[in-house]
Amino acid sequence: MRGADRAAIMLTMFRTGRLKDVEPKACLAEVLARIANLPATRLHELLPWEWKLLRQADKPAGQQAA
């Protein structure tokens, strides 16, 4: 049952990312790379919509989507 729960969480994350126009694979790769070193108080930064805002803020002004 635990495997099914984990699969449901992953699929939900991918689907939410797509709904928020976030590349799920890129988001997941960064989440996995950052989650171990991120304090619990900042875990919200790894949510798909927050992740997208952070990526847009990192781009030069001329490359940001309208």
Rosetta constraint file for C-alpha pairs under 8 A:
AtomPair CA 1 CA 5 HARMONIC 6.36 0.50
AtomPair CA 2 CA 6 HARMONIC 6.21 0.50
AtomPair CA 3 CA 7 HARMONIC 6.10 0.50
AtomPair CA 4 CA 8 HARMONIC 6.11 0.50
AtomPair CA 5 CA 9 HARMONIC 6.31 0.50
AtomPair CA 6 CA 10 HARMONIC 6.27 0.50
AtomPair CA 7 CA 11 HARMONIC 6.10 0.50
AtomPair CA 8 CA 12 HARMONIC 6.02 0.50
AtomPair CA 9 CA 13 HARMONIC 6.20 0.50
AtomPair CA 10 CA 14 HARMONIC 6.28 0.50
AtomPair CA 11 CA 15 HARMONIC 6.08 0.50
AtomPair CA 12 CA 16 HARMONIC 5.98 0.50
AtomPair CA 13 CA 17 HARMONIC 6.10 0.50
AtomPair CA 13 CA 24 HARMONIC 7.80 0.50
AtomPair CA 13 CA 48 HARMONIC 7.73 0.50
AtomPair CA 14 CA 18 HARMONIC 6.31 0.50
AtomPair CA 14 CA 24 HARMONIC 5.33 0.50
AtomPair CA 15 CA 19 HARMONIC 6.24 0.50
AtomPair CA 16 CA 20 HARMONIC 6.22 0.50
AtomPair CA 16 CA 48 HARMONIC 7.09 0.50
AtomPair CA 17 CA 21 HARMONIC 6.13 0.50
AtomPair CA 17 CA 22 HARMONIC 4.78 0.50
AtomPair CA 17 CA 23 HARMONIC 6.62 0.50
AtomPair CA 17 CA 24 HARMONIC 5.61 0.50
AtomPair CA 17 CA 48 HARMONIC 5.35 0.50
AtomPair CA 17 CA 49 HARMONIC 7.47 0.50
AtomPair CA 18 CA 22 HARMONIC 5.46 0.50
AtomPair CA 18 CA 23 HARMONIC 6.73 0.50
AtomPair CA 18 CA 24 HARMONIC 6.74 0.50
AtomPair CA 20 CA 48 HARMONIC 7.04 0.50
AtomPair CA 20 CA 49 HARMONIC 6.24 0.50
AtomPair CA 22 CA 27 HARMONIC 7.20 0.50
AtomPair CA 22 CA 48 HARMONIC 6.59 0.50
AtomPair CA 22 CA 49 HARMONIC 7.62 0.50
AtomPair CA 22 CA 52 HARMONIC 6.32 0.50
AtomPair CA 23 CA 27 HARMONIC 6.15 0.50
AtomPair CA 24 CA 28 HARMONIC 5.96 0.50
AtomPair CA 25 CA 29 HARMONIC 6.06 0.50
AtomPair CA 26 CA 30 HARMONIC 6.31 0.50
AtomPair CA 27 CA 31 HARMONIC 6.08 0.50
AtomPair CA 27 CA 48 HARMONIC 7.03 0.50
AtomPair CA 27 CA 51 HARMONIC 7.13 0.50
AtomPair CA 28 CA 32 HARMONIC 6.07 0.50
AtomPair CA 29 CA 33 HARMONIC 6.20 0.50
AtomPair CA 30 CA 34 HARMONIC 6.01 0.50
AtomPair CA 31 CA 35 HARMONIC 5.59 0.50
AtomPair CA 31 CA 46 HARMONIC 5.95 0.50
AtomPair CA 32 CA 36 HARMONIC 7.58 0.50
AtomPair CA 34 CA 38 HARMONIC 6.12 0.50
AtomPair CA 35 CA 43 HARMONIC 7.39 0.50
AtomPair CA 35 CA 46 HARMONIC 7.90 0.50
AtomPair CA 38 CA 42 HARMONIC 6.39 0.50
AtomPair CA 38 CA 43 HARMONIC 6.63 0.50
AtomPair CA 39 CA 43 HARMONIC 6.72 0.50
AtomPair CA 43 CA 47 HARMONIC 7.58 0.50
AtomPair CA 44 CA 50 HARMONIC 7.16 0.50
AtomPair CA 45 CA 50 HARMONIC 5.29 0.50
AtomPair CA 45 CA 51 HARMONIC 5.95 0.50
AtomPair CA 46 CA 50 HARMONIC 6.39 0.50
AtomPair CA 46 CA 51 HARMONIC 5.46 0.50
AtomPair CA 47 CA 51 HARMONIC 5.88 0.50
AtomPair CA 48 CA 52 HARMONIC 6.19 0.50
AtomPair CA 49 CA 53 HARMONIC 6.44 0.50
AtomPair CA 50 CA 54 HARMONIC 6.26 0.50
AtomPair CA 51 CA 55 HARMONIC 6.26 0.50
AtomPair CA 52 CA 56 HARMONIC 6.23 0.50
AtomPair CA 53 CA 57 HARMONIC 6.18 0.50
AtomPair CA 54 CA 58 HARMONIC 6.34 0.50
AtomPair CA 55 CA 59 HARMONIC 6.69 0.50
AtomPair CA 56 CA 64 HARMONIC 6.04 0.50
AtomPair CA 56 CA 65 HARMONIC 7.74 0.50
AtomPair CA 57 CA 64 HARMONIC 7.95 0.50
AtomPair CA 59 CA 63 HARMONIC 6.14 0.50
AtomPair CA 59 CA 64 HARMONIC 6.21 0.50
AtomPair CA 60 CA 64 HARMONIC 6.81 0.50
